[in-house]
Amino acid sequence: MPAITVDDVLVLPRLPELDPAGTAFRPVRRLTTAQYGVEGEGFQVRRAFAGVLPTELDPFIHMDHIGETETAPGEPMGTPWHPHRGFETVTYLIDGAVEHQDSNGGGGEISDGDTQWMTAGSGILHIEQPPERLVQSGGVLHGVQLWVNLPRAKKMSPPRYQDIKGKHTGLVTTPDGGALIRVIAGNIAGFTGPGVTHTPITVAHLTIEPGAQVDLPWDPTYSALVYALAGHGTVGVESRSIQEGRLAILGSGDALRLTADRAQEFRSSKLELFVLGGLPIREPVFHYGPFVMNTREEVQQAFEDYQAGRLGVIPAQRLPHTS
C-alpha cells in the first residue's frame, strides 16, 4: 500500500498526548459492512455507506472503496463522461493511477497518495480513466471516492478542480510514533491538510502499526466515521472490532480511539483506516443518480439542464471518433 509514507515517522510532528480522564472518547453507535457494487464501465467497488442513514452521514452522501484489485493487461476500466451538480467528488488514490478531465478545463493524473477534488457546484461533466500504460500493463488499483454535500447556498457555486499531490498532504504521528496520519483536508489538533473545502470537513488516512493505539482529537461539532481499508483492529474505548470493508459510525465526543490488533493478516501488515467527519448541514437532501440537491424539482431541473447542454461540453479532443 504505497500512498505517501516516510522512512522514519519519529521525524514528524506529533499529536498532543490526551488525558483519558479529561477526554470524551466517542462511542461506536453501530458498525456496518460495505456491499459490493459495479461502477462506471464495469469495475467492482465496495459501497462503504450501504445501509447508513443520511442523518448519520451528514455532510457526506456516498463513498466507494475501489480495490485493492490486481488487474491483468486490458482489464483496467474507468467511467464514461457523466454529469454532476450540487456536491463535491473527492478521489483519493492509494495505489495505481487515474486520469481525470472535466468540461471546466480541470484535469490531470493522480497516483500513489494523490487526491483530486472536484467541486461540481452548478454543473460539470467529467471522465475518469486509467492511463493507457496501465491499461496495457495491468496493475494494482486501490483508492476511495467520496461525495461531499454542499449546503443550499453553495450548490450552484462555480465548478472547481484541485489537484492535490501526496507530497503536500499533512503528515503527523502519535506521541509514541505508532501511526502515520495523513491529513488530506481539514484540521486535526492544529495539523491541516491541503484540500480546500466549501463544507467544513476533516479527512485523513491512518496507518497504525500492529498493537499501537491512536487517541485522535476530533472536533466535537463534527460527525465521525471510520472505514477500514485493510487490516484488523478496534474502534472506541469499548474495543468494537473493525476490519477491511467495515464502517464505524461514532457518537458524540472530542476524540476517537483507534487500535490495531497485534496480529494482522498476510495481505496487510498494518491497520489502514479512512477517517472522516464534518459539520452537519442539516438540510433536506434529494439524491438521484449523479445529482444531489435539496428537492425533487431541483434534480429534475438538473436533468433538463444536462440534456440541454447547460452543464458543460465534452472537449473536442475527447469526443469519440466517428466515421
Stockholm file with secondary structure:
# STOCKHOLM 1.0

chainA/1-323         MPAITVDDVLVLPRLPELDPAGTAFRPVRRLTTAQYGVEGEGFQVRRAFAGVLPTELDPFIHMDHIGETETAPGEPMGTPWHPHRGFETVTYLIDGAVEHQDSNGGGGEISDGDTQWMTAGSGILHIEQPPERLVQSGGVLHGVQLWVNLPRAKKMSPPRYQDIKGKHTGLVTTPDGGALIRVIAGNIAGFTGPGVTHTPITVAHLTIEPGAQVDLPWDPTYSALVYALAGHGTVGVESRSIQEGRLAILGSGDALRLTADRAQEFRSSKLELFVLGGLPIREPVFHYGPFVMNTREEVQQAFEDYQAGRLGVIPAQRLPHTS
#=GR chainA/1-323 SS CCSSCCSCGGGSCBCCCCCGGGCCBCCEEEEEECEEEEETTTEEEEETTTTCCHHHHTTEEEEEEEEEEEECTTCCCCEEEEEEBSEEEEEEEEESEEEEEETTSCEEEEETTCEEEEECTTCEEEEEECCHHHHHHCEEEEEEEEEEECCGGGTTCCCEEEEECGGGSEEEECTTSCEEEEEEESEETTEECSBCCSSCEEEEEEEECTTCEEEEECCTTSCCEEEEEESEEEETTTTEEEETTEEEEECSSSEEEEEECSSCCTTCSSEEEEEEEECCCCSCCEEETTEEESSHHHHHHHHHHHHTTTTCCCCGGGSCCCC
#=GC SS_cons         CCSSCCSCGGGSCBCCCCCGGGCCBCCEEEEEECEEEEETTTEEEEETTTTCCHHHHTTEEEEEEEEEEEECTTCCCCEEEEEEBSEEEEEEEEESEEEEEETTSCEEEEETTCEEEEECTTCEEEEEECCHHHHHHCEEEEEEEEEEECCGGGTTCCCEEEEECGGGSEEEECTTSCEEEEEEESEETTEECSBCCSSCEEEEEEEECTTCEEEEECCTTSCCEEEEEESEEEETTTTEEEETTEEEEECSSSEEEEEECSSCCTTCSSEEEEEEEECCCCSCCEEETTEEESSHHHHHHHHHHHHTTTTCCCCGGGSCCCC
//
